[in-house]
Structure formats: C-alpha cells, structure tokens
C-alpha cells in the first residue's frame, strides 16, 4: 500500500465509523475500568489487576476428554473486556478453543516494574532470554527446554503505570497442544529494589493456599515442580502460571474441513468461471500488459446468508440456524454458491509458443485484486512472462472496511472477520485450480490468442506471490495449498497481535479502540483474545506447517520471504519470528554494520552458506531511507524513522529476478553479490 492509499484508507475508516464513534462517545459514561478486577472465584487471584490476568492461563480452562489437548477454554462473559456501553465481548466463539494461540502475547502486571533494572530481554537482545539467570522463564513442559522471547512494557500505557502491562512475546511459535509454564523472578523497580510477590501467589508458594477447596492450589504445585526441575527456585519467584497451546486440529481443522469437502465435491472438474470483461491494451497504452480479464469464480459458500461482510461460517442443520455450533463442529456448505471476483493480467510477452507462467497474487491491507495493476507487478509480469490473477481477501478487503471499523466498537462482531477470511482462502484455492485446469481459464477465449491457442501455461504449474497482507495471509494459504509448492511472501510477517500497534496503518483503528475500549489493560487483552481467532485465518496459526511438517493431504512447501528493513507497516520483528518458525535461512550479510540496534541482528536465524540454495529463505532489503523502528510496541511514525520502505523490495529488479527464479525452479539465487541487499 502506498502512503496516499493508506491516508485514503484512514479517512475512509474514520468517516465510515464516524457515526458509530460519535454515538458511542455521546452515550458513554465516564470511562471506567471495564476489565473486572480479580476476586477469588471466577478470576485468577494471583494477578488482581484484571480478571483475565495473567493471560493466557490454564486457570481459564476446564478438563475436556473430547478435545485434543484434554482442555477447553472457558471464559466468563463477566470477565471479558467491555466497551464504554458496558457490553462485554461475547466469549462463545473463544470457548470452542482447546487452548490458546501459539503466538499469544503473554500478559501480566508487575507493579512498579522497571524492565532495564530487572534485566528483561528486549526485542534487541532476544538471546538474553535464554540466559541461566534470565528473570523470565518460558518453559515447554513437554521437552523441558526454555523458549526464547522478548518482553516489553506496554508503551501505550506509559502515562498510566497502574494500568501498564508487561508483554512477553514468543520469538518462535509455541508448539501446538503443549503446556507452557511462565516464571517471573527478580522483578525490580527503578531503584533496583525487589518487587514483592503478589499476596495470593506468595500464599501458594508457602503452602498456605487459599483454602482446601481452592482449585488453584494443585495447579500451582505442578507449576512449581516444573520450574524446580529446570533449576528455578520456588522462593525466588515473583509469579508463575501455565497455559496450554491449542492443538493443530483446533487451529487448522475448520479450514482443512472446508478445503477437503469443497474439492471432494468439485472432483476432477474445473471450477465454473464467468468472464465479465476483457480489455485489450494497445502497446501505446500499456507496453507490459496486453490484456486484462475480469470475472467471477463459482465457489461453494461455507458462510451463512449472502456471504457478505458480517457473515459467519455455516455449521449445518444439526446446529439449528447454523450460528451456534457445538464445540467441535466443523463448517459445512450452506448450499449457496459464492461468486468470487478475479482479475488477471496477461503480459505482452505471452504467446501460444511461449505461454505465460501462472501465479496467484495476494493484495495488501483492506485492498482489492486490482493491486495487480501496480507498476511492480506489471514489470514482473512483462519481464518474466507471468500472468498474475487475484481475488479478494474477503473479511479484510476493501468492501469490509465499514464492518471491520464497526467491529472495533463492539468486538463480539469480530469472529465474522476470521470466518470470512477462511472462505477467502477457499476462493483463492478455487481460483488457482481454474488457472491450471485444462478446462478452466485455458479453455476460455479470454485467455486465448486469435487462433484459439492458450496464452497461459497450465502444464507449468501454479505459484503464489503476495505482499503485505498478501504476505501475512499468504503464509496460511501456502500451508493449505495443494496445487502449488512455492510461494513468495513480500514484506510479510505473522501474528496480528504483535503487528497491529507496530504499524502506522493501525492508527485509525487505534482511535476507534481508544473511544470504545479506553482501558489500556483491556486493549492488550483484546489483542491476545483476537489472536486466538485470527490464528484460523493468518500465518500464525499455520506457520508450523508452512514448509516442512505439512498438514494432512498437503505437500511440503518452500517459501521466500522479502523483508523491508525499518518497515513502517509490517513489523520486521514479527517477520523474524516467522522465519525462525518455518526454518527459513538468512541471506548474509543481511544488513550493513551500524543499521540495526540489535545486539545480534537476526538472532536464531541460520545463514545461507552456499548459492544457489534450495530451501526456504529470508532476504532483508534496505532502502537506505528508513531507520530502525521503535523497540517498543509503537509504530515508526515520525520523521526520525525516515521514509516508509514498505514497497521498496517488490520494486527492485534484483528482487523480481530472485522471485521469478525461485518460483520457477525452487532455487534461491544471490542477486546481491554476497553483500547486503540491494
């Protein structure tokens, strides 16, 4: 997204949501703390700041022998963040989960904490998190090994220290279906004094507990035993708790059920296509693109009603109207056909004797398929003979802006965003099948020359290239793709709970949140809660299967990540988490000396030792006009961060060459002569 587009988006969002916002502000009582303070009973007593703290937390689960983890999330409506009208988020969709997000921000409040005095590992020194005396321990109880992380105090609540949370962010995706223990020790204030442990937790450690029937007591005993086994002394602890990560089935099962049932019904046929417009461009008008084809693809709808913004996944007649699924219900076809839009550009280089290679294209944040008309996409089409086709990321496309903006005034509406995104994945998969099926696009005159010969190469296979949101959602799409095995993810990352407040694009939505959910504790809890559902429809929930360890009935994939150093829109820190998770190797030297603020830049990402390299890779592109982003959860807004390099990688001839070779051969070539790129 270019800066003018981003500004138009911000204006559009605020104008669309303006009436809602004005009504909310006018009707609201003076902003009160909407998270319920913790009291013993339905709230965890070890952090009295808010009922759901610390989070994520197995205190908010119940045993369930039918789930893959043996647990089920159980959040009470009274514990959920409430907006200024006093309406709490409806927990029904969250309570279907069998665990928490593999990338969840880990939230807790330590009164008076000074992270520097305590020696907490920041984003610039992730390796410190594994030091023997690290003040925060994140323990995988299945392996007995510690997990790297970085931690930060919420910069958005710096002016309200009584509502400022400590945010611990895993530096690699947490293992699915696994229980983790969090231990805090040696917490210190600005003067270097030890901060005493919360009274309730101290009573557990000393054995007093809160009574013989207190269900927290056996949990704490198990947690203390886990930490003792790895050398953490129980009496050194400020606080400790545990949580279970959702299972692979809990994260991906809905989408796999949608994919498998839709393609089983399609069988060996091509999806139905309707061409609505063919535009032939004379060379004088467009020297790179000869023809644009627009139309629709018939896709089975797994959404209720029309499938438009606000639609929810359909769960069949066994659940009444399909809107109240049972805990483990899987989506079923609604019986309707959704007409997914598509736009394709056929390059001037394509001919019957040299038909164009085929690639899907994923558009950016709240955008549209016409992003394939961008100059960089046209250049790659013309130079490397690619026909790019795109459809909308419904759920987070241009038509969804009003709904998404409104959802941030009452987040009970948010599940529809994740539901529609899963339908968009199916739309992309059906578009891809139509592109490579002999009876699909190749059989339509719109994709043929004057002699009826195809201008596209169906035998050469399918590929994927996406940028920004197309890189984020594209990672999840890649993990479920059966018709291609190589994807380029431009300026990508995973985990919206990390990305949002680090992006200049989120500013208008932050304004809506500030008006609707003003409490800063609530806001961080909201990001963690939303991530639990976003995992179903973005790379964070699929990354452990994006390359190796593929999902059932799915091939392994290779991924090339192009990251913009100092990106203002998609945080490079979150891209690095993805690279560690998928096993991508790093082009080195990644960046020239003096640019990074990190103690060890790109910690935990192994280098590429020899070219050409066959595998997944991450390449850092430095425009030279951007500077290192904030080391907190703030966006790089302001002249001190230079110009936004978000669109820089995709526009570089070397980057386009590297992408084309990778997509067509699976080999990563060095286009930067063993120097930083460019």
KOLKE-420046 format. One record per residue (C-alpha): residue in three letters; x, y, z. Coordinates in steps of 0.1 Angstrom, whole numbers, plus 2048, in hexadecimal, padded with zeros to 3 digits. Example, Ala and Ser with C-alpha at 12.3 -4.5 7.8 and 13.67 -1.06 7.14 Angstrom:
REM residues 2
ALA87B7D384E/SER8897F5847/
This chain:
REM residues 678
UNK800800800/UNK80D8227F7/UNK80C83F80F/UNK7EF8517FC/UNK7DB8317FD/UNK7E282D822/UNK7D6850828/UNK7B784B814/UNK7B082B828/UNK7B483D849/UNK79C85883E/UNK78483D830/UNK78582A851/UNK77F848867/UNK763856851/UNK75283484F/UNK75582E874/UNK74E85287D/UNK72984F885/UNK73083189A/UNK74C8428AC/UNK7388628B2/UNK71B84E8C0/UNK73283A8D6/UNK7448588E5/UNK72386B8EA/UNK71384F8FC/UNK730843910/UNK734848935/UNK756855941/UNK76E839937/UNK771820953/UNK788802956/UNK7747EA941/UNK7887CB949/UNK77A7BC969/UNK7947BE985/UNK79F79C990/UNK78D78D9AE/UNK7907699B9/UNK7777529A8/UNK773757982/UNK79376C980/UNK7B7761985/UNK7C17709A7/UNK7E677299F/UNK7E379298B/UNK7C87A9999/UNK7CB7C397D/UNK7B07B3967/UNK79C793968/UNK7AD784949/UNK7D178A955/UNK7E977B952/UNK7E177192E/UNK7E175791E/UNK7DA74193B/UNK7CE71E942/UNK7BB72B95F/UNK7A2735944/UNK79F712936/UNK78B6F3941/UNK7926CE93C/UNK7836C091C/UNK78A69D912/UNK77C6A38EF/UNK7966BD8E6/UNK7B96B78D7/UNK7CA6C88F4/UNK7B36BB90F/UNK7A86DE917/UNK78E6F790C/UNK79171D910/UNK77672B927/UNK773750929/UNK75676093C/UNK74477D92B/UNK74979194C/UNK76F78D948/UNK771799924/UNK77A7BD91B/UNK75C7D3918/UNK7577F2902/UNK74D81490F/UNK72880990D/UNK7307EE926/UNK72C7D290C/UNK7457B6911/UNK7537A38F4/UNK73E7838EF/UNK7567668F8/UNK74374B8E5/UNK75B7478C8/UNK77A7488DE/UNK76B72D8F4/UNK76C7158D7/UNK7927158D8/UNK7A76F98E7/UNK7C37108F0/UNK7D37328EA/UNK7E57418CD/UNK8087358C4/UNK8137598C1/UNK7FE7688DD/UNK80C7878EF/UNK81277B913/UNK803796929/UNK80879E94E/UNK80B7BD963/UNK8297C297B/UNK8237E298E/UNK8407FA98C/UNK8547E4974/UNK8737F2963/UNK87D7DB947/UNK8A07E8944/UNK8A77E5969/UNK8997C2969/UNK8AE7B894B/UNK8917AC935/UNK89A7A2912/UNK88E7BD8F9/UNK8877B98D4/UNK8AA7C48CD/UNK8BA7A88E2/UNK8A47888DF/UNK8C17728E7/UNK8C277F90A/UNK8A076E911/UNK8B274D912/UNK8CD75792C/UNK8CE74194A/UNK8C475E961/UNK8AA76E94A/UNK88F77E95F/UNK87476F949/UNK87374A941/UNK85C73C925/UNK85C717929/UNK8506FC911/UNK8456E192A/UNK8466C590F/UNK86B6CA907/UNK8776DB927/UNK8876F5911/UNK88471B913/UNK87572F8F7/UNK8847508EB/UNK86F7708EE/UNK8717958F1/UNK85E7AA90B/UNK8537CE90C/UNK83E7E4922/UNK81F7F190F/UNK82B812901/UNK80781D8FB/UNK80081E921/UNK82182F92B/UNK80D84C939/UNK7F783594F/UNK80F81E961/UNK7F380E975/UNK7E6800954/UNK8077F8944/UNK80C7D393B/UNK82B7BF934/UNK8287AF912/UNK83D78F90C/UNK83E7868E7/UNK84B7648DC/UNK8677678C3/UNK85C7478B2/UNK83A7378AF/UNK8317228CE/UNK82C6FD8C8/UNK8086F38C1/UNK7F66E08DC/UNK8116E68F5/UNK8106F4919/UNK827710921/UNK83271F942/UNK83A744948/UNK85074C965/UNK859770970/UNK875776989/UNK88B792995/UNK8727AD98A/UNK8817CF993/UNK8757F3993/UNK887812986/UNK89C8149A6/UNK8A77F09A2/UNK8927E49C0/UNK8817C29BD/UNK85C7C49B8/UNK84A7AD9D0/UNK8357909C2/UNK80F7949C2/UNK80078A9E3/UNK7EB76E9D4/UNK80875E9C1/UNK81F7619E0/UNK80574D9F4/UNK8067319DA/UNK82C7309DB/UNK82D72EA01/UNK812713A01/UNK7F7728A11/UNK7E27299F1/UNK7BF7389F3/UNK7AD71AA02/UNK7AA6F49FD/UNK7916F89E1/UNK7A47129CD/UNK7A97039AA/UNK7C77199A4/UNK7DC7069BE/UNK7E36E69AB/UNK7EB6FB98B/UNK80471099E/UNK8146F19AD/UNK8196E298A/UNK82770397D/UNK840706999/UNK84B6E2994/UNK8516E996E/UNK866707976/UNK87A6F6991/UNK8846DB979/UNK8956F5963/UNK8A7706980/UNK88F722988/UNK88B7259AE/UNK8677289B9/UNK86F7429D3/UNK8807589B9/UNK86075B9A5/UNK84C77B9A2/UNK83076998F/UNK82B74997B/UNK80E73A967/UNK80872394A/UNK7F472192A/UNK7EE70890E/UNK7F27108E9/UNK7D57068D2/UNK7D96E68BF/UNK7E16E3899/UNK7BD6D8894/UNK7B06F58A9/UNK7C370E894/UNK7C0701871/UNK7A46E7872/UNK7886FE867/UNK79B70A848/UNK7A66E783F/UNK7826DA841/UNK7776F782A/UNK7936F0811/UNK78E6CA811/UNK7696C980E/UNK7686E47F3/UNK7826D37DD/UNK7726B17E3/UNK7526BF7D4/UNK7656D07B7/UNK7766AF7AF/UNK78A6AF78E/UNK7766CC780/UNK7816F077C/UNK76F70B791/UNK75571E77E/UNK76173F770/UNK74E75D763/UNK76277774F/UNK752799753/UNK76B7AF741/UNK7897AC729/UNK79E7CB723/UNK7B97CA708/UNK7D37E570D/UNK7E57F36EE/UNK80B7F56F3/UNK80981B6F5/UNK7F2818713/UNK8047FC725/UNK8257EF719/UNK8267D3733/UNK8027C5735/UNK7F07BA716/UNK7CF7B0725/UNK7BB7B2746/UNK7A079974E/UNK78779D76A/UNK76B787775/UNK76076F791/UNK76674C79C/UNK74A7367AA/UNK75572B7CD/UNK7407177E6/UNK73672E802/UNK73E724825/UNK72E744832/UNK70B74B83E/UNK6F476282A/UNK70377680E/UNK726770819/UNK72C79681B/UNK73D7A9837/UNK73279D859/UNK72A77A84C/UNK73375D862/UNK73E73A85A/UNK722722854/UNK72070386B/UNK7036F185C/UNK6DF6E8867/UNK6EB6D4885/UNK6F26F5895/UNK6D170688F/UNK6D7725879/UNK6FC71D876/UNK70773A88C/UNK70C7278AD/UNK72470A8A6/UNK72C6F08BF/UNK74F6F08CD/UNK7606DA8B2/UNK7486E0895/UNK7586E6873/UNK74A6FD859/UNK7336EF83E/UNK7286FD81C/UNK70B71481F/UNK6FD7087FD/UNK7037297ED/UNK71E7327D3/UNK7347507DA/UNK7407637BB/UNK76476C7C4/UNK7727897AF/UNK79278679C/UNK7A979C787/UNK7C478E770/UNK7DF7A075C/UNK7EE78E73E/UNK81079D735/UNK8197A8712/UNK83578E712/UNK81C771713/UNK81575E6F3/UNK80973C6E8/UNK82D7316E4/UNK838741705/UNK81A74171C/UNK81C75473C/UNK82574475E/UNK808745777/UNK808754799/UNK7EE75F7B2/UNK7F37827C1/UNK7E978C7E4/UNK7DF7B07EA/UNK7E77C7807/UNK7D47D3826/UNK7AF7D8820/UNK7B77DB7FB/UNK7AA7CB7DB/UNK7B67B47BE/UNK7BD7D27A8/UNK7DE7D57BB/UNK7EC7C079E/UNK7EA7E078A/UNK8077EE79F/UNK8267F678B/UNK83C7DD79D/UNK8247C0796/UNK8207CA772/UNK8467CC76F/UNK84B7A977C/UNK82F79C765/UNK8407AB746/UNK8647A374F/UNK85E77F75A/UNK83F776747/UNK827772764/UNK801774763/UNK7F777F785/UNK7D3779791/UNK7C47877B1/UNK7A47857C6/UNK7997977E5/UNK7A378E808/UNK77F790813/UNK77D798838/UNK79A7B0834/UNK7947BF811/UNK7897E2807/UNK7647D980A/UNK76A7CE82E/UNK7777F083A/UNK7567FC84A/UNK7507DA85B/UNK7737D7869/UNK7727FB875/UNK7517F4886/UNK75D7D4896/UNK7777E88A9/UNK75A7FA8BB/UNK74B7D88C6/UNK7637BB8C2/UNK7487A18C6/UNK7457A78A0/UNK76A79D899/UNK765778893/UNK755780872/UNK77678E866/UNK78976E86C/UNK76C75A85E/UNK76B76D83D/UNK79176B839/UNK78E74583A/UNK77574781D/UNK78E75D80B/UNK7A874280D/UNK79172B7FB/UNK78A7467E1/UNK7B07487DB/UNK7B37227D8/UNK7967207BF/UNK7A573D7AB/UNK7C672A7AA/UNK7B570A79F/UNK7A371D783/UNK7C472C778/UNK7D670A773/UNK7B96F4769/UNK7B96ED743/UNK7936F2743/UNK796712758/UNK7A473474C/UNK7B9724730/UNK798718720/UNK78973B720/UNK78E752702/UNK79876E71A/UNK7B875B721/UNK7BF7516FD/UNK7CE7616DF/UNK7BB7686BE/UNK7C17456B3/UNK7B27366D3/UNK7D372C6E2/UNK7D8731707/UNK7EE74E712/UNK7F473E735/UNK80972073E/UNK7F3708751/UNK80E6ED750/UNK828703761/UNK815703782/UNK80971D79A/UNK81C7357B1/UNK8137507CB/UNK8207737D0/UNK81178B7E9/UNK81B7AB7FC/UNK8137BA81E/UNK7F17AA828/UNK7F779480A/UNK81778981B/UNK80678483D/UNK7E7771831/UNK7FC762815/UNK81074E82E/UNK7F073D83B/UNK7E4738817/UNK80572880E/UNK80370F82B/UNK7E170281E/UNK7E97047F9/UNK7E86E37E5/UNK7ED6F27C2/UNK80F7037C8/UNK82E6FE7DC/UNK84171F7DA/UNK8367427E7/UNK8467647E9/UNK83A778807/UNK84279D803/UNK8467B3822/UNK836797836/UNK83378D85A/UNK81B77B870/UNK807782890/UNK7F07A088E/UNK7F27A48B4/UNK8167AE8B0/UNK8127C188F/UNK7F57D8895/UNK8037F28AD/UNK8247F089B/UNK8147FB87A/UNK80C81E86F/UNK7EE80F85D/UNK7DD80787E/UNK7DB82C88A/UNK7B683187F/UNK7AC810890/UNK7BF8198AF/UNK7AB8398B1/UNK78B8248AF/UNK79880E8CB/UNK7A182B8E0/UNK77D8388DE/UNK76D8168E2/UNK7858038F9/UNK79881E90A/UNK7A9809925/UNK7CC80091B/UNK7CB7DF92D/UNK7AC7D6919/UNK7BD7DF8F9/UNK7DA7C78FE/UNK7C27AC909/UNK7AE7B38E9/UNK7CC7AE8D3/UNK7D378D8E4/UNK7AF7828E1/UNK7AC78C8BD/UNK7CB7788B5/UNK7BA7588C0/UNK7A175C8A4/UNK7B976D88B/UNK7CE74D88D/UNK7B473C878/UNK7BA75485B/UNK7DE76185C/UNK80075385C/UNK804751882/UNK7EC733884/UNK7FC720867/UNK821729867/UNK82C708877/UNK8206F7858/UNK82871283E/UNK848701832/UNK8506DF841/UNK8396CA857/UNK81D6D083E/UNK7F86CE847/UNK7E56AF83E/UNK7E06A9818/UNK7F76C7811/UNK8196C8801/UNK8386D8811/UNK83F6FC806/UNK85C713800/UNK85973880A/UNK86D756801/UNK868774818/UNK87279780D/UNK8737AE82B/UNK8777D482A/UNK88F7E1845/UNK87E7FB85A/UNK85B7F384B/UNK84180C858/UNK8247F5851/UNK82E7D1858/UNK8467CD875/UNK8667BB86B/UNK8687AD88F/UNK849799887/UNK85878E866/UNK876780879/UNK85F76C88F/UNK85075C870/UNK873755861/UNK87D743881/UNK85D72F881/UNK85E72385D/UNK88471D85D/UNK88C738843/UNK8B173F83E/UNK8BF76283C/UNK8D1773820/UNK8F1781830/UNK8FE79A835/UNK8DA7A383B/UNK8E07C8842/UNK8FE7DF843/UNK90F7E6865/UNK8FF802878/UNK8DC80086C/UNK8CD7E7885/UNK8C87EF8AA/UNK8C97CA8B3/UNK8E57BB8C8/UNK8E679E8AF/UNK8D17A6890/UNK8BA78B884/UNK8C17758A2/UNK8B775189E/UNK8B4751878/UNK8CF73B867/UNK8E274A849/UNK8E273D826/UNK90572F821/UNK9057287FB/UNK8F17347DC/UNK8DC72A7CB/UNK8CA71F7EA/UNK8AC7077E9/UNK89670D807/UNK883729818/UNK89474A81C/UNK89176D82A/UNK8A278B819/UNK8A47AD828/UNK8A17CB811/UNK8AE7ED81D/UNK8A280B80A/UNK8BB82181C/UNK8A083A824/UNK891829843/UNK89F824865/UNK89A80A881/UNK87780A88E/UNK86D8118B3/UNK8787F68CB/UNK8567F68DC/UNK8327EF8CF/UNK8308118BD/UNK82E818898/UNK84B829887/UNK837849882/UNK84C86887F/UNK86987786A/UNK883866880/UNK87A845870/UNK88085184D/UNK86B84882E/UNK85582982F/UNK86780D81C/UNK8497F681B/UNK8477F57F5/UNK86C7F67EF/UNK8757D17EB/UNK85A7C87D1/UNK8657E57BB/UNK88A7DA7B9/UNK8947C9798/UNK8AB7B17AC/UNK88F7A87C3/UNK8787A07A6/UNK89378B796/UNK8987787B6/UNK8727737BA/UNK86E766796/UNK88B74D798/UNK87E7417B9/UNK85A73C7AE/UNK86572A78E/UNK88271579A/UNK8807147C0/UNK8A37227C2/UNK8AD7417D6/UNK8C77547C3/UNK8DE7707D0/UNK8D57907BF/UNK8E97A67D7/UNK90C7987D1/UNK91178D7F5/UNK90A7B0802/UNK8EB7BE813/UNK8CE7C37FB/UNK8CB7D87E7/
